[in-house]
Amino acid sequence: MRILILTGGNSSERTVSLTSARNVKKALLENGHQVKLYDLTRGHQGIVDAAKKIDILFPVLHGEEGEGGPLHKFLSKIDKPIVGTRNYNGLDKAWHKIPFKQYCDKNHVTTPAWKIVRNKKDISKFGFPCVLKASNGGSSREVAILKSKAELEKFTTQKILKSGVPLFVEKYIKGIEITVGILNGKVLPFLEIIPPNNDWFNYKNKYDGSSQEIPFAPSVSKIIQQQVAKIFLKIQKHFNLGSYFRADFIVSDGNAYVLDINTIPGLTPGSLFPKQALAAGFTFRQMLEELINCAE
């Protein structure tokens, strides 16, 4: 197959996107495919010309442009199979966090209590501890855990508040963090995530290898895992997110709370989704073949 990997872009996750893309390219070449990388900083129109000489489009673009639907909306005009999904509306509504929280409330999907905020006063009124998030943030870049009013003055908090994008806070819930993935319709083994030194799963320890990711989430009961899988499949059915995506949950006091959706999971050597696939018996190369074979 002749495969065009779409990556790079201008979001805060550009570096992760490029790392994922290089990892994917290497594996696909080893599988015998012809592969080219296309950096989205070159603009979308160049994809049309490049697509004339390829068989499959493979978006490996994290952040809003890739995970939030704009790229896929453009790609839907090109008559070539796309790895993942063609449903850009589903990506838009699942990846943007405020619309997703609204979906959860409307459809009785348990998620931490939340509220749209615009300033420090709104956050103080909501109460502490809480988590400040950008609706269009990803990979823990636009996130701050606020344990007290004093932390409203921190640089990270101020940067998020001044970003000019829609923001919300949600109740901080301490518990067992797990991630759930799907590959070609099959729910993968859960991963239990243990950040170092009782930290949270932030951008640094997501990618520096300091966190533990334990297959099959041994600290979470089978009953809770079944409940999580049911919620996860309900989300998949509603948003129609295609052949692969993952969702993050927190389990506390016998309850599972969905946090957010990763509509294009990371595919770096340290990323969670390949580890879930490996727990299900798929090597990275085999996992990619599954995705290529079910491109739509």
TALIN-V779229 format. One record per pair of residues at least 6 apart in sequence whose C-alpha atoms are under 6 Angstrom apart, sorted by the first residue. I is the first residue (numbers start at 1). J is the second residue. D is the distance in whole Angstrom. If there is no record, write none. Layout:
I:J:D
I:J:D
This chain:
1:33:5
2:34:5
2:35:6
2:54:5
2:55:5
3:35:5
3:54:6
3:55:6
3:56:5
4:35:6
4:36:5
4:37:6
4:57:5
4:58:6
5:37:5
5:38:6
5:58:5
5:59:6
6:38:5
6:59:5
6:60:6
7:17:6
7:39:5
7:40:6
7:60:5
7:61:5
8:14:5
8:17:6
8:18:5
8:39:5
8:40:6
9:40:5
9:41:5
11:63:6
13:62:6
13:63:6
17:61:5
17:62:6
19:268:6
20:267:5
20:268:4
21:60:6
27:285:6
56:80:6
56:81:5
56:82:6
57:82:5
58:82:6
58:83:5
63:138:6
65:71:6
67:263:5
67:264:6
68:91:5
68:92:4
68:95:5
69:88:4
69:91:5
69:92:5
72:88:5
73:88:5
81:295:5
81:296:5
82:295:5
82:296:5
83:295:4
84:242:5
84:243:5
84:244:6
85:242:4
90:239:5
93:99:6
94:100:5
95:261:6
96:135:5
96:136:5
97:135:4
98:135:5
110:257:5
111:257:5
111:258:5
112:170:6
112:171:6
113:170:5
113:171:5
114:169:5
114:170:4
115:168:5
115:169:6
116:167:6
116:168:4
117:167:6
117:168:5
128:147:6
128:148:6
129:146:6
129:147:4
129:172:6
130:146:5
130:170:6
130:171:5
130:172:4
131:144:6
131:145:4
131:146:6
131:169:5
131:170:5
131:172:6
132:143:6
132:144:5
132:168:6
132:169:4
133:142:6
133:143:5
133:167:6
133:168:6
134:142:6
134:167:5
135:166:6
135:167:6
140:202:5
140:203:5
175:250:6
175:251:5
175:252:5
176:250:6
176:251:5
177:193:6
177:249:6
177:250:4
178:191:5
178:192:4
178:193:6
178:248:6
178:249:5
179:190:6
179:191:5
179:247:6
179:248:4
180:190:5
180:246:5
180:247:5
181:187:6
181:188:5
181:245:6
181:246:4
182:188:6
182:244:5
182:245:6
183:243:6
183:244:5
184:243:4
188:276:6
189:216:5
189:276:6
190:216:5
190:217:6
191:213:6
191:214:5
191:215:5
191:216:6
191:217:5
192:213:5
192:214:5
192:217:4
193:212:6
193:213:5
194:211:6
194:212:5
195:201:6
195:211:4
196:211:5
205:211:6
245:262:6
245:263:5
245:264:6
245:265:6
246:262:5
247:260:6
247:261:4
247:262:6
248:259:5
248:260:6
249:257:5
249:258:4
249:259:5
250:256:6
250:257:5
